[in-house]
Amino acid sequence: VFQTPEFVRPVDCPVMYMEPCIDITAEKNKLLSPKEVKKYLKEIKGDHRNRPVDPDQRFFLCVSRYDPWKGQKQVIKAFESLMEKYPDVDLYFVGSFATDDPEGVKYYKEIMKLAEENPRIHLFKNLSNFQVNAMQTKAEAVLQVSTREGFGLTATEASWKGTPVIVSNRGGLKVQIKDGIDGYVVDPENVEEIAKAMEGVLNNPLRAREMARHARKKVEEKFALTSVE
Ligand code: UDP
């Protein structure tokens, strides 16, 4: 059983494919009221500098393992190219890595170094499912600009919450999100394109939310546990 037709390889048995889905009743995806979002954001202990979260701060968000395929460095470059123009929007990374994954630890340190130099970039780790949910709900947009990706559940989760998404044209992300219809689809190697999509969200929030509504409907129909045929 493969998750998208793109990944099907010749095998000596019948082949099926089935896309992953999210549990919309789980803590990660339960729809939260604005009051609950504030409560969970305030509960977060702090970013990598131990600064507490301001529940009213606007931010772009990446939720991913620290892994070179997940595109965090390109997002930092894109953010830095427009941060002066948008002084009230920060960049948040919610991440995790397996301690037995030396490459993950090394990559985290590299991202940490980049974040050290920029006080408007905040790293968070070990957040609870409700806290991740609150972050995904509050974000101006969730970015998942992976250079390689299986399905990209972070895009599914954000879309379910009605949050605009900016994704790369890789793996399952392009199955979920059609450019200009469900969100922004970009080339993950093209920093300018990522920045342009981020500006699109900030300059035309109504359009971004309209696309997010479209993506949400798609999750409801195709990528939720309750929608599996
Ligand atoms: N995730 C999380 N906390 C983190 C980082 C990731 O809960 O700090 C979750 C995220 O919400 C998603 C999953 O981990 O449900 C990542 O799935 P995805 O398909 O995006 O990527 P994978 O890690 O499987 O390559």
Residues whose N, C-alpha, C, O or C-beta is under 5 A from the ligand:
A	BS01	UDP	V63 S64 R65 V94 G95 S96 V132 F151 G152 L153 T154
